[in-house]
Amino acid sequence: MSNIPYKFYLDEKDLPKSWYNVRADMKVKPAPLLHPGTGAALKAEDLMPIFAEELCRQEVNDTDKYIEIPDEVQNFYKMCRPSPLVRAYYLEKALDTPAKIYYKFEGNNTSGSHKLNSAIAQAYYAKKQGLKGLTTETGAGQWGTALSMACAYFGLDLKVYMVKCSYEQKPYRRNVMETYGANVIPSPSDTTEVGRQMLAEFPGSKGSLGTAISEAVEVATHTEGYRYALGSVLNQVLLHQSIIGLEAKAAMEKLDVYPDIVIGCAGGGSNLGGIMASFMEDKLLGKTHPYFIAVEPSSCPSLTRGKFVYDFCDTGHVCPLAKMYTLGNGFMPSPDHAGGLRFHGMSGIISQLYHDGYIDEARAVDQTKVFEAATLFARTEGTLPAPESSHAIRAAIDEALKCKETGEAKTILFNLTGTGYFDLAAYDAYNKGILSSYVPTDEDLQKGFDYIPKFDFLKDK
């Protein structure tokens, strides 16, 4: 080993006091959310029936570069932050690569993922506003678990619509949410109008994040004292997750290293958006040029095979329209173990940065290759990674092997945002050789594209 420690922690006094708003430095801002009836760009007050008021202001804020983290949120962060920056010495040795591999580990809390960074902020603003509770959706369960922890901390009620395939695959995630006091409902359900419509049209459906979002928003907007909370995609979420990149950059500066390559898995955008934040700032300002890679499942390839257009974020068409890379709001992903990476669209921020070339590459990988990487990582680094984060591990390994071929000692940074201890059914299937990898055909994708709205007001957008 070199003189760089295996795990490096910032001092508590070095914790970021503000989130970084990447939109302030973007040359082309993410397109605004649109009203689905009129096509008008939505202002903060238009979003307030859905989200907590301060979150609405954060959602449309394209100008303030730094937004102060409230004291109550900072104090909660200290339970699990700063999170460690880890040098993957043992993985490097196994790969026999000259590359230097680092990862930011966000799994050192009960939710097992980075989702807590935004969950506690959203719960705080809801409590400050005097709300009774929140509703949300969850795919693999990390977001639902994180928000259940945050709502318990602030004494808020929580209703979680969990995608049915994950509800069935990961019962212990549901148990953790219920332990924190959340009411967890498999989606699609018969508790909402949207859910009943989906069950009638697709009997036996295993659900999608788009459907679960519709159900959660319907309940939030029809229940006094409630608002909806989302764990990815939105500008406000990537803002809160910027603390990952802020910490990573500060830690690397203390170690006198800087990444040549930055990698994050990409489903809705919170993982990649978090780790890339401060390094993307450098690229936008022309200081440095790290190579950014977004890694998504081949079963839900929004960046690599989607369209960059306005689309609904939900299947039930109760949410505003967002301009993003999308597979169409009606796309039904296979019930595989990509979990939280099964959303049909991508963050507007990530989409715009990719469209403009600041995110250099989007890469789709199949499920068996992901678990191959996850297993190697577990055996060398000692942590069982979540399937979502393992997409980033796959790309990090591939980049390190390229360095072995060329002899280049590049510095690679990726985001390990979750642990896989609730994903043992997937590991079991992989170990038995029965884990399948589904790649949608062009015909499958067209079925989703057919749901993309064709409103007249979208023609020039």
Secondary structure per residue as TSV (DSSP state, phi and psi in degrees):
chain	resnum	aa	ss	phi	psi
A	1	M	-	360.0	152.3
A	2	S	-	-82.5	-170.4
A	3	N	S	-80.9	0.6
A	4	I	S	-83.2	127.4
A	5	P	-	-65.6	157.2
A	6	Y	S	-63.0	-46.6
A	7	K	E	-121.3	134.7
A	8	F	E	-126.2	127.3
A	9	Y	-	-114.0	135.5
A	10	L	-	-67.1	155.7
A	11	D	-	-69.6	151.5
A	12	E	G	-58.5	-33.0
A	13	K	G	-67.2	-17.4
A	14	D	G	-91.9	2.7
A	15	L	S	-59.4	137.4
A	16	P	-	-58.3	140.2
A	17	K	S	-99.4	-10.5
A	18	S	E	-139.1	150.2
A	19	W	E	-82.4	152.6
A	20	Y	E	-99.8	127.2
A	21	N	-	-99.8	96.6
A	22	V	G	-61.1	-24.9
A	23	R	G	-61.0	-28.6
A	24	A	G	-63.4	-27.4
A	25	D	G	-101.6	-6.1
A	26	M	-	-72.9	133.2
A	27	K	S	-66.6	-42.2
A	28	V	S	-113.3	116.1
A	29	K	-	-72.9	154.0
A	30	P	-	-58.4	142.0
A	31	A	-	-62.8	146.8
A	32	P	-	-70.6	156.5
A	33	L	-	-67.2	145.9
A	34	L	B	-117.6	145.9
A	35	H	-	-68.8	128.0
A	36	P	T	-69.8	-14.9
A	37	G	T	-94.8	-37.8
A	38	T	T	-110.4	-20.5
A	39	G	-	80.7	4.0
A	40	A	-	-72.3	142.9
A	41	A	B	-65.5	132.8
A	42	L	-	-84.3	136.2
A	43	K	-	-95.8	172.1
A	44	A	H	-55.7	-44.4
A	45	E	H	-65.3	-24.9
A	46	D	H	-70.1	-25.8
A	47	L	H	-90.1	-9.5
A	48	M	T	-67.1	-23.4
A	49	P	T	-68.6	-15.2
A	50	I	T	-102.6	-47.7
A	51	F	S	-114.2	162.5
A	52	A	-	-59.3	147.8
A	53	E	H	-58.9	-47.4
A	54	E	H	-65.3	-33.8
A	55	L	H	-65.7	-34.2
A	56	C	H	-63.8	-40.5
A	57	R	H	-65.9	-38.8
A	58	Q	H	-66.2	-34.7
A	59	E	H	-61.7	-36.0
A	60	V	T	-103.0	5.1
A	61	N	-	-82.9	104.2
A	62	D	-	-102.8	3.5
A	63	T	S	-115.6	-38.1
A	64	D	-	-77.1	117.3
A	65	K	S	-71.0	-36.0
A	66	Y	E	-125.9	136.4
A	67	I	E	-123.5	122.0
A	68	E	E	-61.7	136.4
A	69	I	-	-83.3	122.4
A	70	P	-	-57.1	149.3
A	71	D	H	-55.6	-41.8
A	72	E	H	-62.2	-37.0
A	73	V	H	-72.8	-41.2
A	74	Q	H	-58.9	-42.5
A	75	N	H	-63.5	-39.3
A	76	F	H	-66.9	-41.7
A	77	Y	H	-53.7	-33.4
A	78	K	T	-65.8	-14.2
A	79	M	T	-66.3	-30.8
A	80	C	T	-137.8	5.0
A	81	R	-	-124.6	151.8
A	82	P	S	-71.0	148.2
A	83	S	-	-88.8	154.6
A	84	P	-	-76.4	147.5
A	85	L	E	-97.8	124.4
A	86	V	E	-115.0	133.4
A	87	R	E	-90.2	121.0
A	88	A	-	-84.4	63.9
A	89	Y	H	-58.9	-41.4
A	90	Y	H	-73.7	-33.6
A	91	L	H	-67.9	-42.8
A	92	E	H	-56.4	-43.9
A	93	K	H	-64.6	-42.6
A	94	A	H	-63.7	-35.3
A	95	L	H	-83.9	-12.4
A	96	D	T	52.4	49.9
A	97	T	-	-113.7	146.7
A	98	P	S	-78.8	-8.7
A	99	A	-	-62.9	149.7
A	100	K	E	-106.4	116.6
A	101	I	E	-108.6	125.8
A	102	Y	E	-121.7	150.3
A	103	Y	E	-141.8	144.8
A	104	K	E	-91.4	122.5
A	105	F	E	-101.2	112.9
A	106	E	-	-105.6	12.1
A	107	G	-	-94.0	10.6
A	108	N	-	-90.6	48.7
A	109	N	S	-147.5	167.4
A	110	T	T	-61.1	-32.6
A	111	S	T	-69.2	-18.8
A	112	G	-	73.5	17.2
A	113	S	B	-157.3	175.1
A	114	H	T	-72.3	-12.3
A	115	K	T	-57.6	-24.8
A	116	L	H	-63.0	-26.3
A	117	N	H	-59.1	-39.1
A	118	S	H	-92.3	-32.3
A	119	A	H	-58.8	-44.5
A	120	I	H	-69.3	-33.5
A	121	A	H	-67.2	-45.8
A	122	Q	H	-66.0	-39.3
A	123	A	H	-66.4	-38.4
A	124	Y	H	-60.3	-48.2
A	125	Y	H	-67.0	-32.2
A	126	A	H	-67.0	-43.6
A	127	K	H	-65.1	-42.6
A	128	K	H	-61.5	-33.3
A	129	Q	H	-77.1	-13.0
A	130	G	T	88.0	20.8
A	131	L	-	-73.9	157.7
A	132	K	-	-84.9	-36.4
A	133	G	E	-169.4	-179.4
A	134	L	E	-130.3	158.6
A	135	T	E	-123.1	155.1
A	136	T	E	-160.7	174.0
A	137	E	E	-115.7	164.9
A	138	T	E	-151.7	145.2
A	139	G	S	-95.7	-86.9
A	140	A	S	-69.8	-20.6
A	141	G	S	113.3	-13.0
A	142	Q	H	-62.5	-45.2
A	143	W	H	-65.1	-45.5
A	144	G	H	-60.5	-39.5
A	145	T	H	-65.2	-45.4
A	146	A	H	-62.7	-44.6
A	147	L	H	-69.8	-32.1
A	148	S	H	-64.8	-38.2
A	149	M	H	-62.9	-45.9
A	150	A	H	-65.6	-42.0
A	151	C	H	-67.6	-36.6
A	152	A	H	-62.9	-39.9
A	153	Y	H	-62.3	-38.8
A	154	F	H	-100.7	5.4
A	155	G	T	71.1	37.0
A	156	L	-	-106.1	147.4
A	157	D	E	-75.8	153.2
A	158	L	E	-144.7	130.0
A	159	K	E	-114.4	124.5
A	160	V	E	-116.6	123.8
A	161	Y	E	-97.7	109.9
A	162	M	E	-101.7	127.6
A	163	V	E	-50.9	129.0
A	164	K	H	-57.7	-39.9
A	165	C	H	-62.5	-38.4
A	166	S	H	-73.1	-35.8
A	167	Y	H	-56.2	-38.6
A	168	E	H	-83.4	-36.1
A	169	Q	H	-75.4	-30.5
A	170	K	-	-129.1	66.2
A	171	P	H	-62.6	-27.2
A	172	Y	H	-72.7	-26.9
A	173	R	H	-61.3	-45.0
A	174	R	H	-60.6	-40.9
A	175	N	H	-60.5	-40.1
A	176	V	H	-65.7	-44.7
A	177	M	H	-58.8	-44.1
A	178	E	H	-67.8	-32.8
A	179	T	H	-61.7	-34.7
A	180	Y	T	-84.4	1.9
A	181	G	T	101.2	4.5
A	182	A	-	-80.2	151.0
A	183	N	E	-98.6	115.0
A	184	V	E	-108.2	125.3
A	185	I	E	-122.8	129.6
A	186	P	E	-69.8	137.2
A	187	S	E	-116.7	134.3
A	188	P	S	-76.7	147.9
A	189	S	-	-125.4	172.6
A	190	D	S	-97.4	15.7
A	191	T	S	-92.6	-7.6
A	192	T	S	-133.2	160.6
A	193	E	H	-65.2	-42.3
A	194	V	H	-61.6	-44.5
A	195	G	H	-62.2	-42.7
A	196	R	H	-64.4	-38.4
A	197	Q	H	-63.9	-42.6
A	198	M	H	-64.9	-40.8
A	199	L	H	-65.9	-34.6
A	200	A	H	-69.9	-39.1
A	201	E	H	-80.0	-35.6
A	202	F	S	-129.0	75.8
A	203	P	T	-57.9	135.4
A	204	G	T	78.8	9.1
A	205	S	-	-57.6	138.6
A	206	K	-	-89.6	2.1
A	207	G	-	87.2	172.7
A	208	S	-	-152.8	162.2
A	209	L	H	-64.0	-35.2
A	210	G	H	-60.5	-40.0
A	211	T	H	-70.2	-44.1
A	212	A	H	-61.8	-37.0
A	213	I	H	-61.6	-46.3
A	214	S	H	-57.8	-44.1
A	215	E	H	-64.3	-44.7
A	216	A	H	-65.3	-40.9
A	217	V	H	-67.0	-40.3
A	218	E	H	-58.6	-45.5
A	219	V	H	-66.6	-42.5
A	220	A	H	-61.8	-42.2
A	221	T	H	-81.8	-7.7
A	222	H	T	-114.3	9.6
A	223	T	S	-126.0	118.9
A	224	E	T	-61.4	135.1
A	225	G	T	82.9	9.2
A	226	Y	E	-117.5	151.6
A	227	R	E	-137.3	168.6
A	228	Y	E	-99.3	146.3
A	229	A	-	-128.4	138.4
A	230	L	-	-122.1	141.2
A	231	G	S	-95.6	-0.6
A	232	S	S	-157.2	-171.4
A	233	V	S	70.4	-53.3
A	234	L	S	-68.2	153.9
A	235	N	H	-59.0	-41.4
A	236	Q	H	-61.3	-35.5
A	237	V	H	-69.3	-45.3
A	238	L	H	-64.6	-31.4
A	239	L	H	-59.3	-51.9
A	240	H	H	-63.8	-37.7
A	241	Q	H	-73.1	-10.1
A	242	S	H	-60.4	-16.4
A	243	I	H	-61.3	-27.3
A	244	I	H	-63.8	-52.5
A	245	G	H	-66.1	-36.8
A	246	L	H	-60.7	-45.4
A	247	E	H	-67.0	-42.6
A	248	A	H	-60.4	-45.6
A	249	K	H	-65.3	-42.7
A	250	A	H	-62.0	-40.8
A	251	A	H	-66.5	-43.0
A	252	M	H	-66.8	-33.6
A	253	E	H	-64.2	-39.7
A	254	K	H	-66.3	-28.6
A	255	L	T	-90.8	-2.5
A	256	D	T	59.3	46.6
A	257	V	-	-132.6	161.0
A	258	Y	-	-149.5	138.2
A	259	P	-	-76.1	138.1
A	260	D	S	-82.9	-31.5
A	261	I	E	-132.0	132.5
A	262	V	E	-121.4	127.9
A	263	I	E	-127.0	138.3
A	264	G	E	-146.1	147.6
A	265	C	E	-71.1	155.5
A	266	A	-	-135.8	114.6
A	267	G	S	-122.3	-64.9
A	268	G	S	-108.8	-24.5
A	269	G	S	124.5	-7.4
A	270	S	H	-69.2	-36.6
A	271	N	H	-66.7	-57.4
A	272	L	H	-62.9	-43.7
A	273	G	H	-59.6	-34.6
A	274	G	H	-70.1	-50.8
A	275	I	H	-71.3	-30.3
A	276	M	H	-83.4	-14.3
A	277	A	H	-45.1	-65.4
A	278	S	H	-70.4	-30.0
A	279	F	H	-74.8	-32.8
A	280	M	H	-66.7	-35.2
A	281	E	H	-56.0	-46.1
A	282	D	H	-60.5	-40.3
A	283	K	H	-69.9	-42.1
A	284	L	H	-63.3	-33.2
A	285	L	T	-89.9	1.8
A	286	G	T	76.1	18.3
A	287	K	S	-80.5	-47.1
A	288	T	-	-141.3	171.3
A	289	H	-	-135.4	63.9
A	290	P	-	-63.3	152.7
A	291	Y	E	-94.3	118.0
A	292	F	E	-99.6	132.4
A	293	I	E	-123.5	124.4
A	294	A	E	-99.7	127.7
A	295	V	E	-117.3	123.1
A	296	E	E	-125.7	162.5
A	297	P	E	-74.0	141.7
A	298	S	T	-65.6	-16.5
A	299	S	T	-78.9	-16.6
A	300	C	S	-143.8	69.8
A	301	P	-	-91.2	68.6
A	302	S	H	-65.6	-41.6
A	303	L	H	-75.8	-42.0
A	304	T	H	-82.4	-23.0
A	305	R	H	-134.7	4.4
A	306	G	-	-87.9	-177.8
A	307	K	E	-113.0	141.2
A	308	F	E	-92.7	88.8
A	309	V	E	-147.3	171.1
A	310	Y	E	-75.1	135.9
A	311	D	E	-152.4	162.0
A	312	F	E	-72.4	143.7
A	313	C	S	-81.5	-9.8
A	314	D	S	-133.4	159.2
A	315	T	T	-74.4	-30.1
A	316	G	T	-85.5	-1.3
A	317	H	S	60.3	38.3
A	318	V	-	-103.4	-6.5
A	319	C	S	-102.7	164.5
A	320	P	-	-64.2	168.7
A	321	L	E	-88.6	139.7
A	322	A	E	-126.3	141.3
A	323	K	E	-86.4	119.9
A	324	M	E	-161.8	167.0
A	325	Y	E	-74.1	124.6
A	326	T	E	-141.3	151.8
A	327	L	S	-99.3	6.0
A	328	G	-	95.9	135.0
A	329	N	T	-65.2	-14.4
A	330	G	T	-93.8	1.7
A	331	F	-	-64.6	129.4
A	332	M	-	-110.1	102.0
A	333	P	-	-68.9	156.1
A	334	S	-	-65.7	149.6
A	335	P	S	-78.2	58.8
A	336	D	-	-90.9	-168.3
A	337	H	T	-99.6	17.9
A	338	A	T	-69.4	-14.5
A	339	G	G	56.5	-112.9
A	340	G	G	-70.4	-0.1
A	341	L	G	-100.6	25.8
A	342	R	-	-106.8	19.2
A	343	F	-	-79.4	144.4
A	344	H	S	-74.6	-16.4
A	345	G	B	-128.3	176.1
A	346	M	-	-125.8	150.0
A	347	S	-	-43.6	138.6
A	348	G	H	-60.6	-36.5
A	349	I	H	-64.7	-51.3
A	350	I	H	-60.7	-43.1
A	351	S	H	-60.0	-45.9
A	352	Q	H	-67.7	-41.6
A	353	L	H	-64.8	-36.1
A	354	Y	H	-71.0	-43.4
A	355	H	H	-60.1	-36.5
A	356	D	T	-88.6	0.0
A	357	G	T	88.3	4.9
A	358	Y	S	-77.1	-33.7
A	359	I	S	-88.9	116.1
A	360	D	-	-74.6	-32.7
A	361	E	E	-150.2	139.8
A	362	A	E	-113.8	133.9
A	363	R	E	-131.6	129.3
A	364	A	E	-104.2	131.5
A	365	V	E	-127.4	148.6
A	366	D	-	-88.0	163.7
A	367	Q	H	-64.3	-39.4
A	368	T	H	-67.5	-37.3
A	369	K	H	-66.3	-34.2
A	370	V	H	-64.9	-45.3
A	371	F	H	-73.7	-26.1
A	372	E	H	-61.7	-45.0
A	373	A	H	-67.1	-41.5
A	374	A	H	-61.5	-40.2
A	375	T	H	-67.1	-43.3
A	376	L	H	-61.9	-41.7
A	377	F	H	-63.1	-44.3
A	378	A	H	-61.5	-40.0
A	379	R	H	-74.6	-24.5
A	380	T	H	-99.6	-42.7
A	381	E	H	-98.8	-11.2
A	382	G	S	87.4	-4.2
A	383	T	-	-110.8	131.7
A	384	L	-	-83.5	110.8
A	385	P	B	-85.9	153.4
A	386	A	-	-69.2	152.7
A	387	P	H	-56.3	-37.9
A	388	E	H	-60.7	-55.3
A	389	S	H	-63.3	-26.1
A	390	S	H	-68.0	-18.3
A	391	H	H	-63.0	-40.3
A	392	A	H	-68.3	-37.6
A	393	I	H	-61.0	-41.4
A	394	R	H	-57.3	-47.7
A	395	A	H	-67.8	-37.7
A	396	A	H	-62.9	-42.2
A	397	I	H	-63.3	-44.5
A	398	D	H	-62.3	-40.2
A	399	E	H	-68.3	-37.0
A	400	A	H	-66.6	-36.0
A	401	L	H	-69.5	-32.9
A	402	K	H	-62.2	-39.9
A	403	C	H	-63.7	-34.5
A	404	K	H	-62.9	-37.8
A	405	E	H	-71.5	-38.4
A	406	T	H	-93.7	-17.8
A	407	G	-	82.5	5.8
A	408	E	-	-79.4	136.0
A	409	A	-	-98.5	62.0
A	410	K	-	-70.5	152.3
A	411	T	E	-98.7	121.3
A	412	I	E	-112.8	132.6
A	413	L	E	-124.3	129.3
A	414	F	E	-133.7	166.4
A	415	N	E	-105.0	114.7
A	416	L	E	-100.0	94.0
A	417	T	-	-100.2	5.8
A	418	G	B	-161.5	153.8
A	419	T	B	-100.0	156.9
A	420	G	-	-107.5	25.3
A	421	Y	T	-73.5	-13.7
A	422	F	T	-100.9	9.5
A	423	D	-	-114.8	28.0
A	424	L	H	-69.4	-23.9
A	425	A	H	-63.2	-38.6
A	426	A	H	-68.9	-43.9
A	427	Y	H	-62.3	-37.7
A	428	D	H	-62.4	-44.7
A	429	A	H	-62.9	-40.3
A	430	Y	H	-65.4	-45.5
A	431	N	H	-63.3	-29.7
A	432	K	T	-86.2	-4.1
A	433	G	T	76.0	20.9
A	434	I	-	-115.2	9.3
A	435	L	-	-76.0	123.8
A	436	S	-	-96.6	161.7
A	437	S	-	-127.0	117.1
A	438	Y	-	-105.8	130.1
A	439	V	-	-118.9	119.1
A	440	P	-	-64.1	142.9
A	441	T	-	-78.3	169.2
A	442	D	H	-60.0	-34.2
A	443	E	H	-67.0	-39.8
A	444	D	H	-61.0	-44.7
A	445	L	H	-66.1	-36.0
A	446	Q	H	-62.5	-33.9
A	447	K	H	-60.4	-37.5
A	448	G	H	-73.2	-42.5
A	449	F	H	-60.0	-30.1
A	450	D	T	-63.3	-18.7
A	451	Y	T	-86.6	-11.6
A	452	I	S	-63.3	127.6
A	453	P	-	-65.0	150.1
A	454	K	-	-123.2	43.5
A	455	F	-	-63.5	147.4
A	456	D	G	-58.7	-36.9
A	457	F	G	-71.2	-6.0
A	458	L	G	-92.0	-8.0
A	459	K	T	-59.7	-34.3
A	460	D	T	-100.4	14.9
A	461	K	-	-124.2	360.0
